[in-house]
């Protein structure tokens, strides 16, 4: 076993991993328990949270595709910040 540390679970069930065992940013794990009480934390890749779910809807992805195509074909307008209000009113 690589890297063995003693950690403590608080009354709410939280365990803080030592700094050298943590990744960057928020990570998700499945928690697997064995009959002997051994607990395994296994990293999960590709978790979509409720806050991110809209981005992966078919409608949003179609819009992303259209926006990417417009950028590639240079179909966009550059508007000076001081003229933004007038431009938005013209839409």
C-alpha positions in Angstrom: 0.0 0.0 0.0 1.4 3.4 -1.0 1.0 6.3 1.5 -0.6 5.2 4.7 -2.0 7.9 7.1 -4.2 7.9 10.1 -7.2 10.2 9.7 -10.1 11.0 12.0 -13.9 11.0 11.2 -15.8 13.8 12.9 -19.3 13.4 14.3 -20.9 14.5 11.0 -19.0 11.7 9.2 -16.4 13.9 7.5 -12.8 12.8 6.9 -10.1 15.2 5.9 -7.5 13.7 3.7 -3.8 14.7 4.3 -2.7 17.4 1.8 -0.4 15.0 0.0 -3.3 12.7 -0.8 -5.6 15.5 -2.2 -6.1 16.3 -5.8 -6.8 19.8 -7.2 -10.3 21.2 -7.0 -13.5 19.3 -6.0 -13.3 15.6 -6.6 -15.9 12.8 -6.3 -15.4 9.3 -5.0 -17.4 6.2 -4.6 -17.1 4.7 -1.1 -16.8 1.0 -1.0 -16.8 -1.0 2.3 -15.7 -4.5 2.9 -17.1 -7.0 5.3 -14.1 -6.5 7.6 -14.9 -2.7 7.8 -12.2 -1.7 5.3 -13.2 1.4 3.4 -12.0 2.2 -0.1 -12.4 5.6 -1.7 -12.3 5.2 -5.5 -12.1 8.4 -7.7 -15.1 8.9 -10.0 -14.5 10.6 -13.4 -17.1 12.4 -15.4 -19.6 13.4 -12.6 -22.1 16.0 -13.8 -23.5 18.1 -11.0 -26.9 19.7 -11.0 -25.3 23.1 -11.6 -23.6 21.7 -14.7 -26.5 19.6 -16.1 -27.9 22.4 -18.3 -24.7 22.6 -20.3 -25.0 19.0 -21.4 -28.6 19.2 -22.6 -29.2 18.7 -26.3 -30.5 22.2 -26.8 -27.5 23.8 -25.1 -25.0 21.7 -27.0 -26.7 22.7 -30.3 -26.2 26.3 -29.3 -22.5 25.6 -28.5 -22.0 24.0 -31.9 -23.7 27.0 -33.6 -21.5 29.5 -31.7 -18.3 27.6 -32.5 -19.3 27.5 -36.2 -20.0 31.2 -36.2 -16.6 32.0 -34.6 -14.8 29.8 -37.2 -16.7 31.5 -40.1 -16.1 35.0 -38.4 -19.9 35.6 -38.3 -19.9 37.9 -35.3 -20.0 41.6 -34.5 -17.4 43.5 -32.5 -19.1 46.2 -30.4 -17.3 49.0 -28.6 -18.2 49.0 -24.9 -19.6 52.5 -25.0 -22.0 51.5 -27.8 -23.2 48.3 -26.2 -26.5 49.6 -24.9 -27.4 51.0 -28.4 -26.4 47.7 -30.0 -28.5 45.6 -27.6 -31.6 47.9 -28.2 -31.2 47.4 -31.9 -31.6 43.6 -31.6 
